[in-house]
Amino acid sequence: MRIVAGVDIGNSTTEVCIGEFEQGKSVRFLSSASVTTTGTKGTTANIHGILSALKDAMGKIERDVSEIDLIRLNEAAPVIGDTAMETLTETIITDSSMIGHNPSTPAGAGQAAGELLSFDRLSRGRSGTPYIVYASRDYRYEEIAAAINEAAKKLDIVGMILQADEAVLVENRLDRKIPIVDEVKRIDKIPDGKMAAIEVALPGQFIRMLSNPYGIATLLHLNAEETRTVTPIAKSLIGNRSAVVIKTPNGDIRENVLPAGEISLDAEHPVRISLDEGAEKIMKAVNSAGKIYDVTGQENTNVGNMLRRIRKGMSEVSGESDAEVHITDILAVDTLAPVLISGALAGETCLEKAVGIAAMVRTQQLPMRQIAEKLSETLSTRATVAGVEAVMASLGALTTPGTRLPLAILDMGGGSTDAAIIHEDGTVSLTHQAGAGELVSMLIQTELGLENRYMAEQIKRYPLAKVESLFHMRMENGEMYFVQDSIDPRFYGRVVLLTEAGLVRVEKDVPMERIREIRREAKKKVFLTNALRALRSVAPDHNLRDISNVVLVGGSAADFEIPEMLMEEFSTYGIVCGRGNIRGTEGPRNAVATGLVLSYGGEKR
């Protein structure tokens, strides 16, 4: 009797399957486990995660790790997925030449233009001149309202800018209603005596004048050249409820279009293509290049720097020189990235065109052998590098009830998407494609302007809801959900994620519908694109209609909406597609680990 452990080291998780072989009998599966991968996939740092997973799996059957007779590792470690993001254009506004702002609590409604006047200099105002008064948080709202009411008897005060979050409190106490914008943190940077335009839209509506370059020109009396330079500010204010734009004639305005650069594919059919062409044309070039040996970027450009960083990072991990590290596949995705506007008063950003790239990196060495040797030494148990990951995933997928040969699988992980077809004669066609869950998380983080990747991961994994009262939520599909016990008041009026552990608040103030749109588009751009090109690569004559059924495996196959997206797309080709259920118990996970155990039995026979 022998106990065999199959170990699948992925970019995100390390999975283990424990099987028992008895003479003359088929394998009996004992247990399985999954832990977060420690270190970069394919390095000796993975051993900590492997040991943890083995202890967990053996602990479930109340046995010790020392009882394992053989550990079989997947062979896919030399292929690593990585991602990077670069903006193709960047607009820089310096010296507060034009300032846009969008607080969450403006007051009043309408638009106005006038000369900026500090609250503590109200007495210096001149009659007949329209003023926009600005006040720091040193003054309380009662004091500000009383002083404005008194000053308005002599001065033409058309709008206000406040540092504190008190616009509504001030507006409620004014004798004459004016638009007020608050939460301007760096109010001390506002230049006194300059011309400014202010606009506040009614609740549920968006500004119109200050999100239009010609509207800004109308209010601030700009010439044609000045109108061209305010276009980035107008663009950044689209969809906002309030805004302030300040004209400082001495400001330095410059627009810097960074060189995107060209990608060179060293392949069967070499090709060069500019990043400016966009993701669709880049991917057409990749698909027509045939087998890719390496990918490089033009020197001193965005894409050149991006690919060099990826290559250097893998070089440091593998211990090889940059020249020995090759990028064998890329996935390019168009997106929009928020670029910080320098000189702004409240951290304003402007959305600019960007391209996200996932790269698959292959090294000359086989680091899995080093892991196997280290594991054998640590546990005093034989450890070997077994089959190719995609083949093992196919064997594991065959344990899904209702499957038969020929069978195609899509293994969708964190860094790469693998596809394979096992034909009826036992031969296997396979491919590795760059780009999977990590690229989706990066796109979500970038487009929403999130500070950390963890929240992007959460948004990717869980559905959304809006807490509209202490006793009900509106789900992202429009359904109203009522609760028996009151919801924590911290969530009132906020967008939340529905996780197994309870509600998680989305701190970014973005409408639920927008978050859902970005999440779904990111998944379609990555998984739909990659699934189609991966299956075409392995399909007979590259014809998808020659594939009868596809089993989805891997961590991303457990996603709450990706399989349905793929099922809908594949139905147009007559393909039966669905989540795998490995061994009838594991769902889409553990396919590779299970395949490693099964393949041992095949080798013995």
C-alpha positions in Angstrom: 0.0 0.0 0.0 1.4 3.4 -1.0 0.2 6.9 -0.2 0.8 9.4 -3.0 0.4 13.2 -2.8 -0.2 15.3 -5.8 0.9 18.9 -5.3 -0.2 21.7 -7.7 1.7 25.0 -7.1 -0.2 27.9 -8.7 0.3 31.6 -8.8 -2.3 32.1 -6.0 -2.9 28.8 -4.3 -1.1 25.5 -3.6 -3.4 22.5 -3.8 -2.8 18.9 -2.6 -4.6 15.6 -3.3 -3.8 12.5 -1.2 -4.5 9.1 -2.8 -3.9 5.5 -1.6 -2.8 2.7 -3.9 -3.3 -0.9 -3.0 -2.0 -3.8 -5.1 -4.4 -4.7 -7.8 -7.0 -2.1 -6.9 -7.8 1.4 -8.2 -6.8 4.5 -6.4 -8.7 5.5 -3.3 -8.8 9.3 -2.7 -8.3 10.1 1.0 -8.3 13.9 1.3 -7.4 17.3 -0.2 -6.3 20.7 0.9 -5.6 24.2 -0.4 -3.5 27.0 1.0 -2.2 30.4 -0.3 1.1 30.0 -2.3 4.1 31.2 -0.4 6.6 33.2 -2.5 6.6 33.4 -6.3 5.5 30.3 -8.1 8.4 28.1 -9.1 10.8 29.1 -6.3 12.0 27.4 -3.1 9.8 29.8 -1.1 6.9 27.6 -2.2 8.0 24.9 0.2 6.4 26.5 3.2 3.0 26.5 1.5 3.5 22.9 0.3 4.3 21.7 3.9 1.3 23.5 5.2 -1.0 22.0 2.6 0.4 18.5 3.2 -0.1 18.8 7.0 -3.6 20.0 6.5 -4.6 17.2 4.1 -3.0 14.5 6.2 -4.5 16.0 9.4 -8.0 15.5 7.9 -7.5 11.8 7.9 -5.6 11.8 11.2 -2.3 10.7 9.8 1.2 12.2 9.7 3.0 13.7 6.8 5.8 11.2 7.3 3.4 8.4 6.1 3.4 9.8 2.6 5.5 7.5 0.3 5.7 9.8 -2.8 5.1 13.5 -3.6 4.5 14.4 -7.2 4.8 18.1 -8.3 3.5 19.7 -11.4 5.9 20.7 -14.1 4.6 24.2 -14.9 6.8 26.2 -12.7 9.1 27.7 -15.3 6.2 29.5 -16.8 5.2 32.6 -14.7 2.5 35.1 -15.4 3.2 38.8 -14.6 1.3 42.0 -15.2 2.0 45.7 -15.7 0.1 48.8 -16.5 1.2 52.0 -18.4 -0.7 55.1 -19.4 -0.1 56.1 -23.0 -0.8 59.7 -22.4 -0.4 62.0 -19.4 -1.7 65.5 -18.8 0.1 67.6 -16.2 -1.4 70.8 -14.9 1.1 72.8 -12.8 1.0 75.9 -10.6 -2.8 75.4 -10.1 -3.4 76.8 -13.5 -6.8 75.1 -13.7 -8.3 73.3 -10.7 -11.3 70.9 -10.7 -13.0 69.6 -7.6 -15.8 67.2 -6.8 -16.8 67.0 -3.1 -19.6 64.7 -1.9 -21.5 67.4 0.0 -21.9 70.6 -2.0 -24.8 72.9 -1.4 -27.1 75.2 -3.5 -27.3 74.9 -7.2 -26.3 76.8 -10.3 -23.1 78.3 -11.7 -21.3 81.5 -11.1 -18.0 83.3 -12.0 -16.2 85.9 -10.1 -13.1 87.2 -8.4 -11.7 85.1 -5.6 -11.8 86.8 -2.2 -10.6 85.4 1.1 -13.1 85.3 4.0 -10.8 87.2 6.3 -10.5 90.0 3.7 -14.2 90.6 3.2 -13.9 94.2 4.3 -11.6 94.9 1.3 -14.3 93.9 -1.3 -15.5 96.4 -3.8 -19.1 97.0 -4.7 -20.1 96.1 -8.3 -17.5 93.2 -8.5 -18.8 89.6 -8.4 -16.9 87.6 -5.8 -16.4 83.9 -4.9 -15.5 83.9 -1.2 -13.3 81.1 0.2 -13.0 80.2 3.9 -10.7 77.9 5.9 -11.8 75.5 8.6 -10.6 78.1 11.2 -14.0 79.7 10.9 -17.2 77.9 12.1 -20.3 77.7 9.8 -22.4 80.1 12.0 -19.7 82.7 11.8 -19.3 82.3 8.1 -23.0 82.5 7.4 -23.5 85.6 9.5 -20.6 87.4 8.0 -21.7 86.6 4.4 -25.3 87.8 5.1 -23.9 91.1 6.4 -21.3 91.5 3.6 -23.9 90.7 0.9 -25.7 94.0 1.7 -22.7 95.8 0.0 -21.0 93.1 -2.1 -22.1 90.9 -4.9 -21.2 87.4 -3.5 -22.0 84.8 -6.1 -20.5 81.6 -4.7 -18.3 80.1 -1.9 -15.5 77.6 -1.4 -15.1 76.0 2.0 -12.3 73.9 3.5 -14.5 72.1 6.0 -17.4 69.7 5.2 -20.0 72.4 6.1 -21.5 73.6 2.8 -25.1 72.6 3.7 -24.8 74.1 7.2 -23.7 77.4 5.8 -26.2 77.4 2.9 -29.1 76.8 5.3 -28.3 80.0 7.1 -27.8 82.3 4.1 -30.4 84.9 3.2 -29.6 84.6 -0.5 -28.8 81.1 -1.8 -25.6 80.6 -3.7 -23.7 77.6 -5.0 -21.1 76.3 -2.3 -18.3 73.8 -2.8 -16.7 72.4 0.3 -13.9 69.8 1.3 -11.2 71.7 -0.5 -8.3 70.5 1.6 -5.5 72.8 0.3 -7.5 76.0 0.4 -4.4 77.9 1.4 -3.1 77.4 -2.2 -6.1 79.3 -3.7 -4.7 82.5 -5.2 -6.5 85.6 -4.0 -7.8 88.0 -6.7 -7.9 85.5 -9.6 -11.0 84.7 -11.6 -12.9 81.5 -10.8 -15.9 79.6 -12.0 -18.1 77.5 -9.7 -20.9 75.1 -10.5 -23.2 72.8 -8.4 -25.8 70.6 -10.0 -29.1 69.6 -8.5 -29.2 66.2 -6.6 -29.1 63.3 -9.0 -27.8 65.5 -11.9 -24.3 66.4 -13.1 -22.5 69.6 -13.9 -22.7 70.8 -17.6 -20.8 74.1 -17.9 -17.5 73.1 -16.2 -17.4 69.6 -17.8 -17.4 71.4 -21.2 -14.3 73.3 -22.3 -16.5 75.8 -24.1 -18.6 76.2 -20.9 -15.4 77.1 -19.0 -14.4 79.5 -21.8 -17.8 81.2 -21.5 -17.6 81.7 -17.7 -13.9 82.7 -17.6 -13.7 84.5 -20.9 -10.9 82.3 -22.4 -9.4 82.6 -25.8 -9.1 79.6 -28.2 -5.6 78.6 -27.0 -6.6 78.8 -23.3 -9.8 76.7 -24.2 -7.6 74.0 -25.6 -5.5 73.7 -22.5 -8.5 73.4 -20.1 -9.9 70.3 -22.0 -8.2 67.8 -19.6 -9.9 69.6 -16.6 -13.2 69.5 -18.4 -12.8 65.8 -19.2 -11.8 65.0 -15.6 -15.0 66.7 -14.3 -17.5 64.7 -16.4 -20.1 63.0 -14.2 -19.4 65.2 -11.2 -22.0 67.0 -9.2 -19.9 70.1 -8.4 -16.7 71.7 -9.5 -14.4 74.8 -9.2 -12.1 76.0 -12.0 -9.6 78.8 -11.2 -7.9 80.8 -13.9 -4.3 81.8 -13.0 -2.8 83.6 -16.0 0.8 83.0 -14.8 0.3 79.3 -14.5 2.4 76.9 -16.5 0.3 74.6 -18.6 1.9 71.8 -20.5 0.6 68.6 -22.1 3.0 65.7 -22.2 2.2 62.8 -24.5 4.6 60.1 -23.5 5.9 57.7 -26.2 4.1 54.4 -25.9 6.7 52.5 -28.0 6.6 49.4 -30.1 6.5 45.7 -29.2 8.8 43.3 -31.2 7.8 39.7 -31.4 10.6 37.2 -32.1 8.5 34.5 -33.5 7.9 32.1 -36.4 6.5 35.2 -38.2 8.4 38.2 -36.6 6.3 41.4 -36.2 6.6 44.8 -34.7 3.5 46.8 -33.5 3.0 50.1 -31.7 1.2 50.2 -28.4 -0.7 53.1 -29.8 -2.5 50.7 -32.1 -4.5 49.4 -29.1 -5.0 46.0 -27.6 -7.2 44.6 -30.4 -4.5 45.1 -33.0 -1.7 44.0 -30.7 -3.5 40.7 -30.1 -4.1 40.2 -33.8 -0.3 40.5 -34.2 0.3 38.0 -31.4 -2.2 35.5 -32.8 -0.7 35.7 -36.3 3.0 35.4 -35.1 2.9 31.7 -34.6 5.2 30.3 -31.9 6.7 33.1 -29.9 10.3 32.8 -28.7 10.7 36.2 -27.0 9.0 39.6 -26.7 10.9 42.9 -26.4 9.9 46.5 -26.2 11.4 49.7 -27.8 14.0 51.3 -25.6 13.2 54.5 -23.6 9.4 54.0 -24.1 6.6 53.0 -21.8 6.3 49.4 -23.2 10.1 49.0 -23.2 10.3 49.9 -19.5 7.3 47.7 -18.7 8.7 44.5 -20.3 12.2 45.2 -18.9 10.7 45.4 -15.4 8.9 42.1 -15.9 12.1 40.4 -17.2 14.2 41.8 -14.4 11.8 40.7 -11.8 11.8 37.1 -13.1 15.6 37.2 -13.4 15.9 38.1 -9.7 13.5 35.3 -8.7 15.2 32.6 -10.9 18.8 33.7 -10.3 19.4 33.8 -14.1 20.6 36.7 -16.2 18.1 38.9 -18.1 19.3 37.3 -21.4 18.2 33.9 -20.2 14.7 35.0 -19.4 12.2 35.0 -22.3 8.7 36.3 -22.6 6.8 33.7 -24.6 3.3 35.2 -24.6 1.5 38.4 -23.8 -2.1 39.5 -23.4 -2.9 43.2 -24.0 -6.0 44.9 -22.7 -7.3 48.5 -23.3 -8.3 50.4 -20.2 -8.5 53.8 -18.6 -6.2 54.8 -15.8 -6.7 57.8 -13.4 -3.7 60.2 -13.6 -3.1 62.6 -10.8 -3.3 66.2 -11.9 -0.3 68.0 -10.4 -1.2 71.3 -8.8 -4.8 70.4 -8.0 -6.4 71.3 -4.7 -8.1 68.1 -3.8 -6.2 65.2 -5.4 -8.2 65.5 -8.7 -7.4 62.9 -11.4 -8.0 62.7 -15.1 -8.7 59.4 -16.9 -6.2 58.7 -19.6 -5.8 55.8 -22.1 -3.8 52.9 -20.8 -2.8 49.4 -21.8 -2.6 46.5 -19.3 -0.3 43.7 -20.3 0.1 40.2 -18.8 3.4 38.5 -19.8 4.3 34.9 -19.6 8.0 34.4 -18.7 10.0 31.3 -19.2 13.4 30.6 -17.7 16.1 28.2 -18.9 16.3 26.4 -15.5 13.7 24.1 -14.1 13.2 25.5 -10.6 10.7 22.7 -9.7 13.6 20.3 -9.5 15.2 22.4 -6.8 11.9 22.4 -5.0 11.6 18.6 -5.2 15.1 18.1 -3.9 14.5 20.5 -1.0 11.2 18.9 -0.2 12.8 15.4 -0.2 15.5 16.6 2.1 13.1 18.3 4.5 10.6 15.4 4.8 12.9 12.4 4.0 10.3 11.5 1.5 10.8 10.9 -2.3 9.6 13.9 -4.3 9.5 14.1 -8.1 8.5 16.5 -10.8 5.7 14.7 -12.7 3.5 15.6 -15.7 2.8 18.9 -17.5 0.2 21.0 -15.7 -2.4 21.2 -18.5 -2.2 17.4 -19.1 -2.7 16.7 -15.4 -5.6 19.1 -15.3 -7.2 17.2 -18.1 -6.9 13.9 -16.2 -8.3 15.5 -13.1 -11.2 17.0 -15.1 -12.1 13.6 -16.4 -13.3 12.7 -12.9 -16.1 15.2 -13.4 -19.4 13.3 -13.7 -20.8 13.4 -17.2 -17.6 13.8 -19.1 -16.0 11.7 -21.8 -13.3 11.8 -24.5 -12.5 13.8 -26.4 -12.4 16.4 -23.7 -11.2 20.0 -23.7 -10.3 21.8 -20.4 -9.7 25.5 -19.6 -7.6 25.9 -16.5 -8.0 29.5 -15.4 -5.7 30.5 -12.5 -4.1 33.6 -11.2 -1.4 34.3 -13.7 -2.2 32.2 -16.8 -4.9 30.4 -18.7 -4.1 26.9 -19.9 -6.0 24.9 -22.4 -5.7 21.2 -23.4 -7.6 18.6 -25.4 -7.3 14.9 -24.7 -8.3 13.1 -27.9 -9.9 9.6 -28.0 -6.5 8.0 -28.9 -5.0 9.5 -25.7 -2.9 12.2 -27.4 -3.0 15.7 -25.9 -2.8 19.2 -27.4 -2.0 22.0 -25.0 -1.1 25.7 -24.7 -0.2 28.2 -22.0 -1.6 31.8 -22.4 -0.6 34.8 -20.4 -3.3 36.6 -18.3 -5.9 35.5 -15.8 -7.2 36.5 -12.4 -4.4 38.8 -11.4 -4.8 40.9 -14.6 -8.5 41.3 -13.9 -7.7 42.5 -10.3 -5.2 45.0 -11.7 -7.7 46.4 -14.2 -10.4 46.8 -11.5 -7.8 48.5 -9.2 -6.7 50.8 -11.9 -10.0 51.9 -13.3 -11.6 52.4 -9.8 -8.4 54.1 -8.5 -8.2 51.8 -5.5 -5.2 52.2 -3.2 -4.6 48.5 -2.7 -4.9 45.3 -4.7 -6.8 43.4 -1.9 -10.0 45.4 -2.3 -9.8 44.9 -6.1 -9.6 41.1 -5.4 -12.6 41.3 -3.1 -14.6 43.3 -5.8 -13.7 40.6 -8.4 -14.9 37.8 -6.2 -18.2 38.9 -4.7 -21.5 40.5 -5.8 -22.5 44.0 -4.8 -25.4 45.6 -2.9 -26.4 49.1 -1.8 -27.6 49.5 1.8 -30.7 51.8 1.4 -32.0 51.5 4.9 -31.2 49.7 8.1 -33.5 46.8 7.1 -33.0 46.4 3.4 -30.5 46.3 0.6 -30.8 46.7 -3.2 -28.8 43.9 -4.9 -26.8 44.6 -8.0 -29.4 42.7 -10.0 -32.2 45.0 -8.8 -33.6 42.6 -6.3 -34.6 44.1 -2.9 -33.4 42.0 0.1 -34.9 42.6 3.5 -33.3 41.5 6.8 -34.8 40.6 10.1 -32.1 42.2 12.3 -31.0 45.7 11.6 -27.9 46.3 9.4 -24.9 47.9 11.1 -25.3 51.7 10.7 -21.7 52.0 9.3 -23.0 50.4 6.1 -26.0 52.8 5.7 -26.0 54.4 2.2 -22.9 52.6 1.2 -22.0 50.1 -1.5 -21.1 46.7 0.1 -19.7 43.3 -1.0 -21.7 40.2 0.0 -19.0 37.9 1.3 -19.2 34.6 3.3 -17.9 36.5 6.4 -20.6 39.2 6.1 -20.8 42.7 4.5 -17.6 44.5 3.5 -17.9 48.2 2.8 -16.4 49.6 -0.5 -14.6 52.7 0.7 -14.3 54.3 -2.7 -17.3 56.5 -3.4 -18.3 55.0 -6.7 -21.9 54.1 -7.8 -22.7 50.4 -7.5 -23.6 50.3 -11.2 -20.2 51.6 -12.2 -18.3 49.1 -10.1 -20.3 46.3 -11.6 -19.7 47.5 -15.1 -15.9 47.8 -14.5 -15.8 44.3 -12.9 -17.7 42.6 -15.7 -15.8 44.3 -18.5 -12.5 43.4 -16.9 -13.5 39.8 -16.7 -14.7 39.8 -20.3 -11.5 41.5 -21.6 -9.3 38.9 -19.9 -11.1 35.6 -19.6 -13.3 35.7 -22.7 -10.4 36.8 -24.9 -8.0 34.3 -23.4 -10.5 31.4 -23.5 -11.2 31.8 -27.1 -7.6 32.2 -28.2 -6.5 29.3 -26.0 -9.1 26.9 -27.3 -8.5 27.9 -31.0 -4.8 27.1 -30.4 -5.5 23.5 -29.4 -8.6 22.8 -31.5 -8.3 20.6 -34.6 -7.5 23.0 -37.5 -8.0 25.8 -35.0 -11.8 25.5 -35.5 -13.8 25.9 -32.3 -16.8 24.0 -33.8 -14.6 20.8 -33.7 -14.7 21.0 -29.9 -17.8 19.3 -28.4 -17.4 19.9 -24.6 -15.2 22.1 -22.3 -14.7 21.7 -18.6 -13.7 24.8 -16.7 -11.2 24.2 -13.8 -8.9 26.3 -11.7 -9.6 29.0 -9.1 -11.2 31.5 -11.5 -13.7 28.8 -12.6 -15.2 29.0 -9.1 -16.0 32.7 -9.8 -19.7 33.6 -9.4 -20.0 34.9 -13.0 -17.1 33.9 -15.3 -18.4 30.4 -16.1 -21.8 31.9 -17.1 -20.0 34.4 -19.4 -18.1 31.6 -21.1 -21.1 29.3 -21.4 -23.0 32.1 -23.2 -20.2 32.7 -25.6 -19.4 29.0 -26.3 -23.1 28.2 -26.9 -22.8 30.0 -30.3 -20.3 27.3 -31.3 -22.4 24.4 -30.1 -20.0 23.7 -27.2 -21.2 22.2 -23.9 -19.4 24.2 -21.2 -19.5 24.2 -17.5 -17.7 24.2 -14.2 -15.8 21.0 -13.4 -16.6 19.0 -10.3 -13.4 17.1 -9.7 -14.0 13.6 -8.2 -17.6 14.7 -7.9 -16.7 16.5 -4.6 -14.1 19.3 -5.2 -15.9 21.6 -7.6 -13.5 23.2 -10.2 -10.5 23.1 -7.9 -7.9 20.4 -7.3 -7.8 19.2 -11.0 -4.0 19.2 -11.4 -3.3 17.7 -8.0 -5.9 14.9 -8.7 -4.4 14.4 -12.1 -0.9 13.9 -10.6 -2.2 11.1 -8.4 -4.1 9.5 -11.2 -1.2 9.6 -13.6 0.9 7.7 -11.0 -1.5 4.8 -11.3 -1.3 4.9 -15.1 2.5 4.9 -14.9 2.5 1.8 -12.6 0.2 0.0 -15.0 
